[in-house]
Amino acid sequence: MKIFDIAILGAGASGLYAASLLGQKNKIIIEAGKNPGRKLLASGGGLCNFSNKNMGAEYYFSQNPHFIKSALAGFKLQEFLEFLEENNISYDLRPSGQYFAKSSKAILDLILSKIDKQSTTFAFENKIISVVKKDIFEIKTDKNVFYAKKVICALGGPTYKKLGGSFSAFKLAQSFGHNIITPYPALCGILWNKKQKEFFKDLAGLTIKAQLSCQNKTFTEDILFTHEGLSGPAVFKLSLYGLQNKEILINFLPSVDFKDFILKNKNNTKLPSNIFGEIMPKHLAQTLLKDFNKTLPDASKQDLKYLEGLFCAFKIKVQNTYDYDKSEVCAGGIDTKEISSKTFESLKGKDLYFIGENLDITGQLGGYNLHFAWASAKACTNAILKKL
Ligand SMILES: Cc1cc2nc3c(=O)[nH]c(=O)nc-3n(C[C@H](O)[C@H](O)[C@H](O)COP(=O)(O)OP(=O)(O)OC[C@H]3O[C@@H](n4cnc5c(N)ncnc54)[C@H](O)[C@@H]3O)c2cc1C
């Protein structure tokens, strides 16, 4: 019976990066798919938005918001950039602060090239079924049984099944007594209900800058009307905080002083959709004004309040967001109150570590989730290297 020092479960961003940092330690990487890094390859539309210049715990959402601070402090973006440069991997810094590679494949290939082949066994097409700890860990897959002294669970979350998304990490954690913070799809669009679909049907394909708010969060960025619902960066960012059954407010005129605009047009006898059509796409104005059939000079104070609500605080009750297969990440996950923030070791099971997206730490849109995959892998492998 062969016993590995370390078994890394999952050949995604965090698992592969962890393997690359473990040098010549005797290890196995167990992966359900045929190939490594499938989500990493798809990330950033193939350009891998691997990090962000604006970094800090405030860009992450978790029931335990301070947990991430230590890992972020221990992983220096500058060092990662130098690592890319030393290996001739070019990247761009966009005005938004997002770092993109020239290709996701270049990042994946670089990480793979840094995994010491002599000391590493790859077990692809091995779907992990269970992990139990006797004296050592026994890892059962659908094909084999592997043994290891330490386990790093880097199995990710359930989004994009076709890219390896699964609930396996949550099941494994639960089998060791871990609590799971209720997961939900995040960094995704919202779906219209029947009535909303009918109301917005003429707008499919329209992108505009708007201000979206829900509870105490507000984002002013592009929104995109689709046939099924509302998408775009502002919606994605808001979805991190959970939108199901909540009400969102849309200000379609975030850079217009509405009262001033009305004052200037109070004697304008044109159709209101033509008047508003001068400061926003006309078909959006027509859609919003479907049920309004007065001119501005005829509008009462109450009518003007109604118009202000329509244009600056349009209410949408969200029934559903897109599902896991159309969401970038899963929010919620393994409760970090039961994980060491310094080493990522489970407080429920010695020598068991959890890194990456399976934890209840979800980054905002913009490279934060991959940054956490790297940072958590680094904290965990530092701790393991000190022990071995
Ligand atoms: C389309 C898309 C685009 C994205 N773009 C970006 C981006 O540009 N920037 C960014 O920061 N984030 C992005 N993300 C999110 C980011 O890719 C993930 O947060 C990140 O990959 C998480 O890394 P991980 O190692 O935790 O999990 P993963 O990379 O998902 O790796 C988990 C691995 O575990 C394997 N696995 C799962 N279950 C089992 C099992 N039972 N047995 C064996 N193996 C199993 C999976 O096949 C997978 O290879 C994107 C996500 C998607 C879906």
The ligand as an SDF file (V2000), in Angstrom:
LIG
                    3D

 53 58  0  0  0  0  0  0  0  0999 V2000
  -16.9320   30.7130  -16.3860 C   0  0  0  0  0  0  0  0  0  0  0  0
  -16.1530   31.1730  -15.1770 C   0  0  0  0  0  0  0  0  0  0  0  0
  -15.2970   32.2700  -15.2790 C   0  0  0  0  0  0  0  0  0  0  0  0
  -14.5870   32.7040  -14.1590 C   0  0  0  0  0  0  0  0  0  0  0  0
  -13.7430   33.7630  -14.2920 N   0  0  0  0  0  0  0  0  0  0  0  0
  -13.0410   34.1900  -13.2080 C   0  0  0  0  0  0  0  0  0  0  0  0
  -12.0940   35.2360  -13.3260 C   0  0  0  0  0  0  0  0  0  0  0  0
  -11.8030   35.7370  -14.4220 O   0  0  0  0  0  0  0  0  0  0  0  0
  -11.4660   35.6590  -12.1930 N   0  0  0  0  0  0  0  0  0  0  0  0
  -11.7040   35.1000  -10.9570 C   0  0  0  0  0  0  0  0  0  0  0  0
  -11.1080   35.5250   -9.9670 O   0  0  0  0  0  0  0  0  0  0  0  0
  -12.5630   34.0630  -10.8310 N   0  0  0  0  0  0  0  0  0  0  0  0
  -13.2220   33.6040  -11.9210 C   0  0  0  0  0  0  0  0  0  0  0  0
  -14.0710   32.5320  -11.8000 N   0  0  0  0  0  0  0  0  0  0  0  0
  -14.1410   31.8390  -10.5050 C   0  0  0  0  0  0  0  0  0  0  0  0
  -12.8820   30.9670  -10.3350 C   0  0  0  0  0  0  0  0  0  0  0  0
  -12.6610   30.2280  -11.5330 O   0  0  0  0  0  0  0  0  0  0  0  0
  -13.0450   29.9990   -9.1640 C   0  0  0  0  0  0  0  0  0  0  0  0
  -13.3840   30.7330   -8.0080 O   0  0  0  0  0  0  0  0  0  0  0  0
  -11.7510   29.2200   -8.9380 C   0  0  0  0  0  0  0  0  0  0  0  0
  -11.4880   28.3850  -10.0530 O   0  0  0  0  0  0  0  0  0  0  0  0
  -11.8740   28.3770   -7.6830 C   0  0  0  0  0  0  0  0  0  0  0  0
  -10.7220   27.5940   -7.5710 O   0  0  0  0  0  0  0  0  0  0  0  0
  -10.8020   26.2300   -6.7560 P   0  0  0  0  0  0  0  0  0  0  0  0
   -9.4540   25.6050   -6.8610 O   0  0  0  0  0  0  0  0  0  0  0  0
  -11.3510   26.4670   -5.4100 O   0  0  0  0  0  0  0  0  0  0  0  0
  -11.8840   25.3540   -7.5180 O   0  0  0  0  0  0  0  0  0  0  0  0
  -11.8860   24.8350   -9.0230 P   0  0  0  0  0  0  0  0  0  0  0  0
  -10.9770   25.6310   -9.8590 O   0  0  0  0  0  0  0  0  0  0  0  0
  -13.3090   24.7470   -9.4070 O   0  0  0  0  0  0  0  0  0  0  0  0
  -11.2710   23.3560   -8.8940 O   0  0  0  0  0  0  0  0  0  0  0  0
  -11.9480   22.2980   -8.2550 C   0  0  0  0  0  0  0  0  0  0  0  0
  -11.5340   21.0100   -8.9120 C   0  0  0  0  0  0  0  0  0  0  0  0
  -12.0810   19.9100   -8.1710 O   0  0  0  0  0  0  0  0  0  0  0  0
  -12.5560   18.9250   -9.0920 C   0  0  0  0  0  0  0  0  0  0  0  0
  -13.5840   18.1240   -8.4180 N   0  0  0  0  0  0  0  0  0  0  0  0
  -14.8000   18.5290   -7.9770 C   0  0  0  0  0  0  0  0  0  0  0  0
  -15.4370   17.4810   -7.3930 N   0  0  0  0  0  0  0  0  0  0  0  0
  -14.6080   16.4120   -7.4720 C   0  0  0  0  0  0  0  0  0  0  0  0
  -14.6650   15.0500   -7.0200 C   0  0  0  0  0  0  0  0  0  0  0  0
  -15.7450   14.5650   -6.3810 N   0  0  0  0  0  0  0  0  0  0  0  0
  -13.6050   14.2480   -7.2510 N   0  0  0  0  0  0  0  0  0  0  0  0
  -12.4760   14.6990   -7.8810 C   0  0  0  0  0  0  0  0  0  0  0  0
  -12.3690   15.9670   -8.3380 N   0  0  0  0  0  0  0  0  0  0  0  0
  -13.4190   16.8100   -8.1240 C   0  0  0  0  0  0  0  0  0  0  0  0
  -13.0990   19.7430  -10.2470 C   0  0  0  0  0  0  0  0  0  0  0  0
  -13.1630   18.9730  -11.4350 O   0  0  0  0  0  0  0  0  0  0  0  0
  -12.0810   20.8710  -10.3330 C   0  0  0  0  0  0  0  0  0  0  0  0
  -11.0220   20.5670  -11.2110 O   0  0  0  0  0  0  0  0  0  0  0  0
  -14.7740   32.0620  -12.9080 C   0  0  0  0  0  0  0  0  0  0  0  0
  -15.6270   30.9620  -12.8220 C   0  0  0  0  0  0  0  0  0  0  0  0
  -16.3010   30.5140  -13.9380 C   0  0  0  0  0  0  0  0  0  0  0  0
  -17.2040   29.3300  -13.8040 C   0  0  0  0  0  0  0  0  0  0  0  0
  1  2  1  0
  2  3  1  0
  2 52  2  0
  3  4  2  0
  4  5  1  0
  4 50  1  0
  5  6  2  0
  6  7  1  0
  6 13  1  0
  7  8  2  0
  7  9  1  0
  9 10  1  0
 10 11  2  0
 10 12  1  0
 12 13  2  0
 13 14  1  0
 14 15  1  0
 14 50  1  0
 15 16  1  0
 16 17  1  0
 16 18  1  0
 18 19  1  0
 18 20  1  0
 20 21  1  0
 20 22  1  0
 22 23  1  0
 23 24  1  0
 24 25  2  0
 24 26  1  0
 24 27  1  0
 27 28  1  0
 28 29  2  0
 28 30  1  0
 28 31  1  0
 31 32  1  0
 32 33  1  0
 33 34  1  0
 33 48  1  0
 34 35  1  0
 35 36  1  0
 35 46  1  0
 36 37  1  0
 36 45  1  0
 37 38  2  0
 38 39  1  0
 39 40  1  0
 39 45  2  0
 40 41  1  0
 40 42  2  0
 42 43  1  0
 43 44  2  0
 44 45  1  0
 46 47  1  0
 46 48  1  0
 48 49  1  0
 50 51  2  0
 51 52  1  0
 52 53  1  0
M  END
$$$$
